[in-house]
Amino acid sequence: MPRYLAIGDSSGPLSVASASYYNPTGVLLAPGETYAIAADDGRWVDWHLASSADGRMEPSFAQSLALWALRCKQARWFQLVGAIGRNDNHLFPIGMHAEWTYEGQSHDVAPELCLFANDAWFAYLNNHGAVGVTVTRIR
């Protein structure tokens, strides 16, 4: 059941599957709240290319040809990315660790934080593996 976190409360560790377009965290967002989002050392795989939640520092040849379809252009291939709700209107790169403040970008009353491996929007079927992620409200 999705819920708001009190300061110091955590959700997780959650398994963020690389083959899922959105992985809901169960964390409802309220404007002004700040979260620490941290991934474990798990690995996920895009076709045969393994990486951590920090993603690939250099894209493969095939990835460089599909850059136009990368969901979050500000993030690396297969980097952990956050989404406000289940849409790509407001995305932000995370990687292994990030602190992030929700500023009320969504028009939804109580949007849920979702996470995913950054890939081309059409290429999730060849992904496998997962990373563990913990979301903690810090302010």
C-alpha positions, 0 to 999 in steps of 0.5 A: 500500500503506497504511503507517505514517509515520515522524516527518517522512515525508509521504504525498502530495500525494493527490488528494481527490475530492469525489465519493468518500465516502472517499478513503483516504490510505495512512496507517495510524494508531497512538495518540499520533501527530500529523499535519499535514494540509494542502490545496492551493488546489484547488477542488471543486464541490457541484452548482454551488457551488465552494469550497476545502478550507475549505468554504462559510462560509454554506450555500446555501438547499438546504444549510440544508434538508439540515443533518440529513444533513450527515456531520460536523456540526462541519464546514462544508459541503464542508470537508475532513474526516478519518475514522478508517477507512471509517466515520463513527464518528470524524470531525474537521474539517480545512479548509485545514490542521490538526494532529491527534493520533490517540488510539486512538478506533478498535477496528481494529488499524491504521485508515487515515486517510481524507478527504472533502468534507463533504456530505449523505450522499446527495448525492455524485453531483453533486460534482466536482473535487478538492483536493490534500492532504499528510499529514505525521507531525510527532510 
